[in-house]
Structures are given as C-alpha cells and as structure tokens.
Amino acid sequence: MYKYFPHTAANIQEMLAVVGSKTLDQLYSDVPQQIIYNKEYDLEEQMSEQEIRSFFNTLAEKNQKLCCFAGAGAYDHYTPSVISYITNRSEFQTAYTPYQPEISQGTLRYIFEFQSMICNLTGMDVANASMYDGATATAEAVMMMAASAKGGAKKVLVSATLNPLARRVVDTYAKFHGIELSTIKEADGVTSLQDMEEQLAQGGVAGVVLQQPNIYGIIEDYSGFADKIHGSKALLAMNVNPSSLAVIKTPAELGADIVCGDGQSLGIPLTFGGPYVGFMACRKDLVRKMPGRIVGATTDTQGRRAFVLTLQAREQHIRRNKATSNICSNQSLMALWVTIYLSIMGKEGLKEVNNLSYCGAHYLFDRIIATGKFSKLFDKPFLNEFAVDYKGDAAKLQKFMLDNGILAGVRLKDIKTDAGDSTLLFAVTEQRTKEEIDKFVKLINQAAL
C-alpha cells in the first residue's frame, strides 16, 4: 500500500519538525474538539459485486420519478441516448487539458466545434472553451467588464430580473474583487430603462448585466438599451438561455458585448443539480480579457487542418498575477455533451424543441388561469416559463402535487426574497405531454385552497 500512501512515519516526522510540531494532533490543535469526529465510520462490510449491485439498486428505487414543471434556470429537456454513449467512451472520460496538440486533436476539435456552435447561437465573434456553470460565468462577465473598463471604473449595474441564484454568486465574486454592484429596478416584471439611464448618468459604470428571458420567464424588449449603455462608455453583458436563442433575437442583435449563461438547457439532464456547463462569448476586441482557453484552427507542416490552444491567459503561463480565471479541463466533458446535442438537433430540431415548449407552456398557462385559482402576475410575452399568483397556500399546493408525483414549479419566494408568498414559477419543456398537463390541471382543481 505504500505506493498509494507514500509518506512513511519518518517522512511525517521530518515534515512536522520543519513546521515546529511534534505530532499530527498538535498540528491540528487549533481545530475545535467539538467538530472533530472521533467515532467509527458507518461503513458497510465488504460486499461481492452482486451484493453491491443489489445495494445500489435498492437505493435507486427510493428516487421519486416526478413529472417536472419546475425551471428557474434548470430545465427538464430530453437527452438523446447517443450522447451518453459517446461521452462515456474512455477517450473522452479520461481526457485532460490538451497541452500537447499532436496527441489531443480529438479533444481540441470538439472544443473548437463547441465554440463555433456557441458563436452561431449568440451571434458573437468568439467563444471560450466553456465555463464551470451559468452563475460563475455571469460573475466572470462582471469581472471581465471591470477589467476592460476605461478610466478604472469598478461599478457594474445588475438588473433586478437576473436570476437571484446567479446574483448571489456575482455578489460573492464582486466583493472580493473590489467591484461595486448596483441593482437596476424592475418595473412590471422587466428591467427599468429609466432607472438604468439615471444610474448611468452618475458615471463610473463599467458595465451592465441583463438577462433574457428573465427570472419570470419574460422575453424582455431590450431595444435601445445597448445604445444607452455604450453611450456611457460601458459594456453590456447578457445572461441568456442558449436553447431559446433558436427562436428569439440573439444577444448580438441586441447589442451585447459579452454573452454568458448555462448550457444545461442544451440536453444536459437535471441529475440532482449537475454537473452543468457555463459558456461565454464576446466581441473580438475583448478576447484577451476573457477567462479560460480558446481553441483555434490552423494547418500543420503538411497543410492538413489542425487544432491548437490559441489563447490561455493563465497564471501558470506568461501573465502571472494579471492572469484571468483558470477554467481548466473539468467542464470539457460537458462541453462535448452540448456539442453532440446541438449537432444531433440541428437548427430545425432546436426550433422544434422551443416550439413544443412554447405551446405546452401557453396551454398550461391558459388552463390554470381558467381554474380561477391563479391570476396573471404580468401581462408580458414568455417562451416556456411563466410566473403566476396562486390564490391559496402555494407551499401546500406544492406538497399536494408532490404527493401525486408532480414537481409543481418553483415558489419564487424561496429564491427571490421580494417575491410574493404565493407566486409560483412554472416551466414546460418538450418532454411534457398534453396528458401530463391535463393531469396537473385536474389535480389543481382537486386541491384545497
């Protein structure tokens, strides 16, 4: 076992002597005793392979198979079976950062394809080789705007209609990077152009963060926003649902400088919260402020098409303390997942996904309003997600639905503190059938207010 635990007793004593401790207990003496676990670990006795399979099958049977009408940034889209088959191949699962292009052409190629597809969806000039998730990608966009600001501006305006879960991550990043955040008020469920203009007029703003569709599922009309932002010498970053870009205006058409978001809606199953994959794209002139890596296409000495890491401004390379964030190989597998999904679906397939989701969401909206137990929260256009007010106890309704095998949306108050107690956010994807929606509505009629 020494190959797996290489430190001998002599090694440990030598290291302890260097740091001025006699024992490992003394080394960790600052750790409070009340949090140290001194009991035996609750581990099962060894099992045979057959026993292990039986054990985990029993655990799996405890999982609830729910019909999902929840969203708020994570959506129950269909995953073609071929994706897991390809991504489970050992050459993809064991792939590391492709430092040596001559032996990493397969990995570099699919990353290049991922970047190309993200650029096609967003309309931007360049995309990087993926991010950790949508929330951290948004935080990175904020840091990128601050780093690109002229005159040392460190203030970033964030719309109140940004997903609060992403906003919390942005707050954390900004706090420890000296970036001041200010919230743009919302008016009737959308970003207030007037409030944004007033804050821009005060000066010192590096950038603005908007979301499309927003936290309420509303497709906001951002006409004129980019002109106001750029007129104040600030940048515009947009957090978007990439799947929706098959049917609504691209961020490039809306004048965005940086685009970010989560690729989960592109065929990644919910799987209890991850792993997901973030993405980031931007204008060409901002590329050197972009975190992570960029794969480029070139030709080798024999004139054959080849792929290389073109940009990797990491701390272990030439930039040192000026480096951008180190987004490494951990999300590359999920970038491959998204790449396969997009290649399978194609333009028309992605449009069909959104058309089916749109029809299902509007059908559900009309049906639940007709029950008399819900009222419109906003009279605004939406794609596959919408917010409504329940005329009873929303928590009790969700519990009743859960008992009947349905995940009945998200109680907005749970993620957005200023939301009403009975406001629910429902999402419908192409996986929800008319029969499932009708069953949902039938149960709503049976539920007590």
Summary of the structure (lengths in Angstrom):
residues: 449
radius of gyration: 25.0
end to end distance: 62.9
largest distance: 76.4
contacts: 1431
relative contact order: 0.14
helix: 43%
strand: 17%
